[in-house]
Amino acid sequence: MVLNYIWIAFFVIAFIFGAIQLVMGDTTIFKAMVDSTFDSSKTAFETSIGLTGILSLWLGIMKIGEKAGMVNVLARALSPVFTKLFPDIPKNHPVMGSIFMNIASNMLGLDNAATPTGLKAMSQMQELNTKKDTATNPMIMFLVLNTSGLTIIPTTILAFRATYGAASPTDVFIPILLATTVATLTGIIITSLWQRINIFQPVLLTFIFCLCAFVGLVIWGFGNMDKDTMATVTNLSGNFILFSVILTFIVAGFVKKINVYDAFIEGAKEGFTTAVRIIPYLVAILVGVGVFRASGAMDMLIHGISWCMQQCGLNTDFVGALPTAFMKPLSGSGARGLMLESMKNYGPDSFVGRLSCIFQGSTDTTFYVLAVYFGSVSIKYTRHAVACGLLADLAGVIAAIAIAYTFFGN
């Protein structure tokens, strides 16, 4: 519903701005807006087709990992932490398995596996809910963990960067990992404080300390490097980690005596289907954004924010990527479209292009997740879920900007 209004607003605002410019003497403005619809439609189709091979590859690899039990391994590793984050859920309740599977699937980028297990977890938590129309504390913690979007492998973003011709598509891998870690950590702390969960429990404190130490160590390590060395190390570490994941999944499948090749083919077929399925969504959002930009409305918005930043004495390089950050809590496809628009207009290796990718990967789509998961169990009163989710989003945005300047700033 929210995306419906946003999409309509793109065209209405574009028409108003176009009419104003027509009155001011620009007789070509509506031609430019109509031309942008054709260009954007072509771009959306070419982007989707270009993604086919990359998505087929990664979803094939992920299917191997799923059948090899890697998701279950990660779930068991996270078990000591999640039992402390969900104290209202009885010990050994079946819902814990669904929660572990959902979070682990999200971390590995297994969206097809994450959504069903997430809906299953909500259904099981609703069985424990004494007020069926009101969100419980475990539900809210679960939603915040989803909306903060901790993802180890941002497969789709890396695929889009490769499609748009980035010199090194994986150079945003470490920055995204850092930004999403900050968002997740913030979400956990804020929600725990709101729900009066003792974050000083040894297990939780150790987990939070490890996350902080990880972020601090990486930023400190990269902060002491010059830009060329940083780029080299980022590319090397990102590609090494990604290839290690591929090899680990394949070896795990072999050890489990799974037909690795057949599993890969099964997942690759899903990749082809996914690439085709997103074509209409990309066409819709890219056409809307293209018209909005062609009318001059996007430039006016960016210049306005840039002027405000200048008055505060701040660097304004990041402003061009802000539309992606603004859209992300509302619509994943909308934010994806703005990310692609940024890479198209500024270049995939520009500061704005890279920062848009980091914004896209730093958090998940808060309002969409809340609508789908709470809607599935008819929750009307969400209590502090929106506030905690948006605060985690804000932390992710601020972290993304700071990390982008550290890695890619001049």
JOUR-V400090 format. One record per backbone hydrogen bond with DSSP energy under -1.0 kcal/mol. CO is the residue of the C=O (numbers start at 1). NH is the residue of the N-H. E is the energy in kcal/mol with one decimal. If there is no record, write none. Layout:
# JOUR-V400090
co->CO nh->NH e->E
co->CO nh->NH e->E
This chain:
# JOUR-V400090
co->1 nh->5 e->-1.6
co->2 nh->6 e->-2.2
co->3 nh->7 e->-2.8
co->4 nh->8 e->-2.1
co->5 nh->9 e->-2.4
co->6 nh->10 e->-1.8
co->7 nh->11 e->-1.2
co->8 nh->12 e->-2.4
co->9 nh->13 e->-2.8
co->10 nh->14 e->-1.8
co->11 nh->15 e->-2.4
co->12 nh->16 e->-2.2
co->13 nh->17 e->-2.7
co->14 nh->18 e->-2.7
co->15 nh->19 e->-2.7
co->16 nh->20 e->-2.2
co->17 nh->21 e->-2.2
co->18 nh->22 e->-2.2
co->19 nh->23 e->-2.3
co->20 nh->24 e->-1.6
co->21 nh->26 e->-2.7
co->22 nh->25 e->-1.5
co->25 nh->27 e->-1.2
co->28 nh->32 e->-2.3
co->29 nh->33 e->-1.9
co->30 nh->34 e->-2.4
co->31 nh->35 e->-2.8
co->32 nh->36 e->-1.7
co->34 nh->38 e->-1.3
co->35 nh->39 e->-2.5
co->36 nh->40 e->-2.7
co->37 nh->41 e->-1.9
co->38 nh->42 e->-2.2
co->39 nh->43 e->-2.4
co->40 nh->44 e->-2.5
co->41 nh->45 e->-2.1
co->42 nh->46 e->-2.6
co->43 nh->47 e->-2.5
co->44 nh->48 e->-2.2
co->45 nh->49 e->-2.4
co->46 nh->50 e->-2.3
co->47 nh->51 e->-1.3
co->51 nh->55 e->-3.2
co->52 nh->56 e->-2.2
co->53 nh->57 e->-2.2
co->54 nh->58 e->-2.4
co->55 nh->59 e->-2.8
co->56 nh->60 e->-1.5
co->57 nh->61 e->-2.1
co->58 nh->62 e->-2.8
co->59 nh->63 e->-1.9
co->60 nh->64 e->-1.5
co->61 nh->65 e->-2.1
co->62 nh->66 e->-2.6
co->63 nh->67 e->-2.5
co->64 nh->68 e->-2.0
co->65 nh->70 e->-2.4
co->66 nh->69 e->-1.1
co->69 nh->73 e->-2.0
co->70 nh->74 e->-2.2
co->71 nh->75 e->-2.2
co->72 nh->76 e->-2.4
co->73 nh->77 e->-1.8
co->74 nh->78 e->-1.7
co->78 nh->82 e->-2.2
co->79 nh->83 e->-2.0
co->81 nh->85 e->-1.4
co->82 nh->86 e->-1.4
co->86 nh->89 e->-1.5
co->90 nh->93 e->-1.7
co->93 nh->96 e->-1.8
co->94 nh->98 e->-1.1
co->95 nh->99 e->-2.5
co->96 nh->100 e->-2.6
co->97 nh->101 e->-2.3
co->98 nh->102 e->-2.4
co->99 nh->103 e->-2.6
co->100 nh->104 e->-2.6
co->101 nh->105 e->-2.3
co->102 nh->106 e->-2.3
co->103 nh->107 e->-2.4
co->104 nh->108 e->-1.6
co->105 nh->110 e->-3.1
co->106 nh->109 e->-1.3
co->107 nh->152 e->-2.6
co->107 nh->153 e->-1.1
co->109 nh->111 e->-1.6
co->110 nh->114 e->-2.3
co->111 nh->115 e->-2.0
co->113 nh->117 e->-1.5
co->114 nh->118 e->-2.4
co->115 nh->119 e->-2.5
co->116 nh->120 e->-2.0
co->117 nh->121 e->-2.2
co->118 nh->122 e->-2.2
co->119 nh->123 e->-2.1
co->120 nh->124 e->-2.2
co->121 nh->125 e->-2.4
co->122 nh->126 e->-2.1
co->123 nh->127 e->-1.1
co->131 nh->134 e->-2.2
co->133 nh->380 e->-1.9
co->133 nh->381 e->-2.7
co->136 nh->140 e->-2.2
co->137 nh->141 e->-2.6
co->138 nh->142 e->-2.5
co->139 nh->143 e->-2.5
co->140 nh->144 e->-2.6
co->141 nh->145 e->-2.3
co->142 nh->146 e->-1.5
co->143 nh->147 e->-3.0
co->144 nh->148 e->-2.3
co->147 nh->364 e->-3.2
co->153 nh->155 e->-2.2
co->154 nh->158 e->-2.1
co->155 nh->159 e->-2.2
co->156 nh->160 e->-2.6
co->157 nh->161 e->-2.3
co->158 nh->162 e->-2.0
co->159 nh->163 e->-2.3
co->160 nh->164 e->-2.1
co->161 nh->166 e->-2.5
co->162 nh->165 e->-1.3
co->168 nh->171 e->-2.2
co->170 nh->173 e->-1.8
co->172 nh->176 e->-2.6
co->173 nh->177 e->-2.1
co->174 nh->178 e->-2.4
co->175 nh->179 e->-2.5
co->176 nh->180 e->-2.8
co->177 nh->181 e->-1.5
co->178 nh->182 e->-2.0
co->179 nh->183 e->-2.2
co->180 nh->184 e->-2.3
co->181 nh->185 e->-2.6
co->182 nh->186 e->-2.5
co->183 nh->187 e->-2.4
co->184 nh->188 e->-2.5
co->185 nh->189 e->-2.3
co->186 nh->190 e->-2.8
co->187 nh->191 e->-2.3
co->188 nh->192 e->-2.3
co->189 nh->193 e->-2.5
co->190 nh->194 e->-2.3
co->191 nh->195 e->-2.4
co->192 nh->197 e->-3.0
co->197 nh->199 e->-1.0
co->198 nh->201 e->-1.2
co->201 nh->205 e->-3.5
co->202 nh->206 e->-2.3
co->203 nh->207 e->-2.2
co->204 nh->208 e->-2.9
co->205 nh->209 e->-2.6
co->206 nh->210 e->-2.5
co->207 nh->211 e->-2.1
co->208 nh->212 e->-2.7
co->209 nh->213 e->-3.1
co->210 nh->214 e->-2.5
co->211 nh->215 e->-2.4
co->212 nh->216 e->-3.0
co->213 nh->217 e->-2.9
co->214 nh->218 e->-2.3
co->215 nh->219 e->-2.6
co->216 nh->220 e->-2.6
co->217 nh->221 e->-2.7
co->218 nh->222 e->-2.7
co->219 nh->223 e->-2.4
co->220 nh->224 e->-1.1
co->222 nh->225 e->-1.5
co->226 nh->230 e->-2.7
co->227 nh->231 e->-2.4
co->228 nh->232 e->-2.1
co->229 nh->233 e->-2.8
co->230 nh->234 e->-2.8
co->231 nh->235 e->-2.3
co->232 nh->236 e->-2.5
co->233 nh->237 e->-3.1
co->234 nh->238 e->-2.7
co->235 nh->239 e->-2.4
co->236 nh->240 e->-2.4
co->237 nh->241 e->-2.6
co->238 nh->242 e->-2.3
co->239 nh->243 e->-2.6
co->240 nh->244 e->-2.2
co->241 nh->245 e->-2.2
co->242 nh->246 e->-2.0
co->243 nh->247 e->-2.6
co->244 nh->248 e->-2.8
co->245 nh->249 e->-2.6
co->246 nh->250 e->-2.2
co->247 nh->251 e->-2.9
co->248 nh->252 e->-2.8
co->249 nh->253 e->-2.3
co->250 nh->254 e->-2.2
co->251 nh->255 e->-2.7
co->252 nh->256 e->-2.1
co->253 nh->258 e->-3.0
co->254 nh->257 e->-1.4
co->258 nh->260 e->-1.6
co->259 nh->263 e->-2.3
co->260 nh->264 e->-2.4
co->261 nh->265 e->-2.4
co->262 nh->266 e->-2.3
co->263 nh->267 e->-2.2
co->264 nh->268 e->-2.9
co->265 nh->269 e->-2.1
co->266 nh->270 e->-1.1
co->267 nh->271 e->-1.6
co->268 nh->272 e->-2.0
co->269 nh->273 e->-2.3
co->270 nh->274 e->-2.8
co->271 nh->275 e->-2.3
co->272 nh->276 e->-1.9
co->273 nh->277 e->-2.5
co->274 nh->278 e->-1.7
co->276 nh->279 e->-1.3
co->278 nh->282 e->-2.6
co->279 nh->283 e->-2.7
co->280 nh->284 e->-2.4
co->281 nh->285 e->-2.3
co->282 nh->286 e->-2.7
co->283 nh->287 e->-2.2
co->284 nh->288 e->-1.9
co->285 nh->289 e->-2.6
co->286 nh->290 e->-2.6
co->287 nh->291 e->-2.5
co->288 nh->292 e->-2.1
co->289 nh->293 e->-2.5
co->290 nh->294 e->-2.8
co->291 nh->295 e->-1.9
co->292 nh->298 e->-1.2
co->293 nh->296 e->-1.4
co->296 nh->300 e->-2.0
co->297 nh->301 e->-2.3
co->298 nh->302 e->-2.7
co->299 nh->303 e->-2.9
co->300 nh->304 e->-2.1
co->301 nh->305 e->-2.2
co->302 nh->306 e->-2.8
co->303 nh->307 e->-2.5
co->304 nh->308 e->-1.9
co->305 nh->309 e->-2.3
co->306 nh->310 e->-2.4
co->307 nh->311 e->-2.2
co->308 nh->312 e->-1.0
co->309 nh->314 e->-2.7
co->310 nh->313 e->-1.6
co->316 nh->319 e->-1.4
co->318 nh->321 e->-1.5
co->319 nh->322 e->-1.6
co->321 nh->324 e->-1.0
co->321 nh->325 e->-1.0
co->322 nh->326 e->-2.8
co->323 nh->327 e->-2.1
co->324 nh->328 e->-1.9
co->327 nh->330 e->-1.5
co->327 nh->331 e->-2.6
co->329 nh->367 e->-2.7
co->331 nh->335 e->-2.4
co->332 nh->336 e->-2.3
co->333 nh->337 e->-2.2
co->334 nh->338 e->-2.1
co->335 nh->339 e->-2.5
co->336 nh->340 e->-2.5
co->337 nh->341 e->-2.3
co->338 nh->342 e->-2.2
co->339 nh->343 e->-2.2
co->340 nh->344 e->-2.3
co->341 nh->345 e->-2.4
co->342 nh->346 e->-2.9
co->343 nh->347 e->-1.1
co->347 nh->350 e->-1.4
co->350 nh->354 e->-2.4
co->351 nh->355 e->-2.6
co->352 nh->356 e->-2.5
co->353 nh->357 e->-1.3
co->354 nh->358 e->-2.0
co->355 nh->359 e->-2.9
co->356 nh->360 e->-2.4
co->357 nh->361 e->-1.7
co->358 nh->362 e->-1.3
co->364 nh->366 e->-1.2
co->365 nh->369 e->-2.7
co->366 nh->370 e->-2.5
co->367 nh->371 e->-2.4
co->368 nh->372 e->-2.8
co->369 nh->373 e->-2.6
co->370 nh->374 e->-2.0
co->371 nh->375 e->-1.5
co->372 nh->376 e->-1.5
co->374 nh->377 e->-1.0
co->374 nh->379 e->-2.5
co->375 nh->378 e->-1.1
co->381 nh->135 e->-2.8
co->382 nh->385 e->-2.0
co->384 nh->388 e->-2.3
co->385 nh->389 e->-2.4
co->386 nh->390 e->-2.8
co->387 nh->391 e->-2.1
co->388 nh->392 e->-1.9
co->389 nh->393 e->-2.0
co->390 nh->394 e->-2.6
co->391 nh->395 e->-2.1
co->392 nh->396 e->-2.1
co->393 nh->397 e->-2.3
co->394 nh->398 e->-2.5
co->395 nh->399 e->-2.5
co->396 nh->400 e->-2.4
co->397 nh->401 e->-2.1
co->398 nh->402 e->-2.3
co->399 nh->403 e->-2.9
co->400 nh->404 e->-2.4
co->401 nh->405 e->-2.1
co->402 nh->406 e->-1.7
co->403 nh->407 e->-2.4
co->404 nh->408 e->-3.3
co->405 nh->409 e->-1.1
